[in-house]
Every structure is written in structure tokens, then in C-alpha cells.
Amino acid sequence: MPQDDANLTDLAFINRQLHATIEAMRVKLEAEHQARDDRIAQAHAVIAEEHRGLQNAIQAMRIQLELQQANHDAALQAERALAHGEIQQFIATINQLRIEIEVLEQKGMRELDKQLAEFAREQANWKAQVQALRNELEQRA
């Protein structure tokens, strides 16, 4: 039975070594899993930080675009207001010129009427003189 005791001792020793190896492998695997989990957590942290940076950049760009749009809209509104004012001024000038043209036309018509009346008087005088000369010639003849 000493051989059995030796075999049992050898088996116990092998069993302890197997348990120690298994435990060492378990510890090593846990350490590798923990290292992997740590790298994944670090990668997630980096991704989250980059995501926040991108979100901040996008927000800054959105704000910049909104400001540019507001400035563009304001400039466009100012141009429209200026153009509207100029159009109103042109309309007022055109209306003033129309009034001046009407006044000048009325003056011209009155002047023509005066000239026509003067011409008609002169024509009547000439006709009267011609008739008087004819009458005088008839009397002499």
C-alpha cells in the first residue's frame, strides 16, 4: 500500500498543480478581460469626447450660419427698404414732372389761344383793309 499512498500523493500533487494552473489561467483571463474592458472603456471615453467635440463644432457652425443668415436677411431688408424709398422718390419726381408738364401745356395752350386770337384780329384787320381798298378802287373806277 505504500505504492498506493505514493500514487495518491502524486495525484494530490498533480491535482494541486492543476488547480494552481487553472487558478493562474483564470486570474490571467480575468486580468486580460479587465484590460480589454479598460481599453473598451477608454475607447468609449475617447469616442464620447470626440462626439462632444463634434457636437460643439456643429453647434458653433449652426450658430455661425444662423448669424450669417440673420445678417444676410438684415442686409436684404435694408436693400429692400432703400430700393422702396428710391422708388417712392422716383414716383414723386415723376408725378411732379407730370404736374409741371400739365402746367406748361396749359400755359402753351393759353399762349396759342392768345396768338390765334391776335392772328384772327390781324386777319380781320387785313381783310377790312383789303375790303376798304377794294371799295376805294370801285369808287374811283
C-alpha positions in Angstrom: 0.0 0.0 0.0 2.9 2.3 0.2 2.6 2.4 -3.6 -1.0 3.5 -3.3 0.0 6.2 -0.9 2.7 7.4 -3.2 0.2 7.4 -6.1 -2.3 9.3 -4.0 0.4 11.7 -3.0 1.4 12.1 -6.7 -2.3 12.5 -7.7 -2.8 15.1 -4.9 0.3 16.9 -6.0 -0.9 16.8 -9.7 -4.4 17.9 -8.6 -3.0 20.8 -6.6 -0.8 21.8 -9.6 -3.8 21.5 -12.0 -5.9 23.7 -9.6 -3.0 26.1 -9.3 -2.6 26.2 -13.1 -6.3 26.6 -13.6 -6.4 29.4 -11.0 -3.5 31.1 -12.6 -5.2 30.8 -16.0 -8.4 32.1 -14.5 -6.6 35.0 -12.9 -4.7 35.7 -16.2 -8.0 35.6 -18.2 -9.7 37.9 -15.7 -6.7 40.3 -16.0 -6.9 40.1 -19.8 -10.7 40.6 -19.7 -10.2 43.5 -17.3 -7.5 45.0 -19.6 -9.8 44.6 -22.6 -12.7 46.1 -20.7 -10.4 49.0 -19.7 -9.4 49.5 -23.3 -13.0 49.4 -24.4 -13.9 51.9 -21.7 -11.0 54.2 -22.8 -12.2 53.9 -26.4 -15.7 54.7 -25.4 -14.4 57.7 -23.4 -12.4 58.9 -26.4 -15.4 58.4 -28.7 -17.6 60.2 -26.3 -15.2 63.1 -26.1 -14.9 63.2 -29.8 -18.6 63.1 -30.1 -19.0 66.0 -27.7 -16.3 67.9 -29.7 -18.2 67.3 -32.9 -21.5 68.3 -31.3 -19.9 71.5 -30.1 -18.4 72.2 -33.5 -21.7 71.5 -35.2 -23.5 73.8 -32.7 -20.9 76.5 -33.3 -21.3 76.2 -37.1 -25.1 76.2 -36.7 -24.8 79.4 -34.7 -22.4 81.0 -37.2 -24.8 80.0 -40.1 -27.8 81.5 -38.2 -25.8 84.7 -37.6 -24.8 84.9 -41.3 -28.4 84.2 -42.3 -29.6 87.0 -39.9 -27.0 89.4 -41.3 -27.9 88.5 -44.8 -31.6 88.9 -44.1 -31.0 92.3 -42.4 -28.9 93.4 -45.4 -31.5 92.3 -47.8 -34.2 94.1 -45.8 -32.1 97.2 -45.8 -31.6 97.0 -49.5 -35.4 96.5 -50.0 -36.1 99.5 -47.8 -33.6 101.6 -49.7 -35.0 100.5 -53.0 -38.5 101.1 -51.8 -37.5 104.6 -50.8 -35.8 105.3 -54.1 -38.9 104.0 -56.0 -41.1 106.3 -53.9 -38.8 109.2 -54.7 -38.9 108.4 -58.4 -42.7 108.2 -58.3 -42.9 111.6 -56.5 -40.5 113.0 -59.1 -42.5 111.6 -62.0 -45.7 113.0 -60.5 -44.1 116.4 -60.0 -42.9 116.3 -63.6 -46.3 115.4 -64.8 -47.8 118.4 -63.0 -45.1 120.7 -64.4 -45.8 119.3 -67.9 -49.5 119.9 -67.4 -48.8 123.5 -66.3 -46.6 124.1 -69.2 -49.1 122.6 -71.6 -51.8 124.8 -70.2 -49.5 127.9 -70.5 -48.7 126.8 -74.0 -52.4 126.4 -74.9 -53.2 129.8 -73.4 -50.3 131.3 -75.4 -51.5 129.6 -78.5 -55.0 130.8 -77.9 -53.7 134.4 -77.5 -51.6 134.0 -80.6 -54.6 132.7 -82.5 -56.8 135.5 -81.2 -54.2 138.0 -82.2 -53.8 136.4 -85.6 -57.6 136.4 -86.1 -57.7 140.1 -85.2 -54.8 140.9 -87.6 -56.5 138.8 -90.3 -59.8 140.7 -89.7 -57.9 144.0 -89.9 -56.2 142.9 -93.2 -59.5 141.8 -94.6 -61.0 145.0 -93.5 -58.2 147.0 -95.1 -58.4 144.9 -98.3 -62.1 145.4 -98.4 -61.6 149.1 -97.8 -59.1 149.3 -100.7 -61.4 147.4 -103.0 -64.2 149.7 -102.1 -62.0 152.7 -102.7 -60.9 151.2 -106.1 -64.5 150.6 -107.1 -65.4 154.1 -106.2 -62.6 155.5 -108.3 -63.4 153.4 -111.1 
